[in-house]
Amino acid sequence: MQGSSALDNYDLKKAHKSLKMLLIDRSNEFRILAKGVGYPTNTENWELIILNFCLDFIECFNAMSGEENPNHNQIHKCMTLMRQMARGKSNMTEVTHIENTAYLIAEDFKAIYKRME
């Protein structure tokens, strides 16, 4: 992937170990999210890409809901993520389900990662 990655903020070795632990309980949610955003699950390291997507989504949520005004690049990134989540959905309930799934995956990952310190 081009550009900066949300996973750049984490130790890669610990992040991979945390991801493996997370997949034990959340592999179904990873598949649901991948299908929801249109990412194929038959590619190599697709779980890592979905995790990065979730972490990017959390960053966008925090930027948009925070006190400071997000910069142009953050707004563009967030709108792109929202468009990807909403594509092909017929109502807001479906979009909200995808957003909640991404949020839970990211928060669970961060909790597992933190416990490993």
Secondary structure, DSSP 8 states (H G I E B T S, - for coil): --S--GGGGS-HHHHHHHHHHHHHHHHHHHHHHHHHHT--TTSTTHHHHHHHHHHHHHHHHHHHHSSS---HHHHHHHHHHHHHHHTT-SSHHHHHHHHHHHHHHHHHHHHHHHHT-
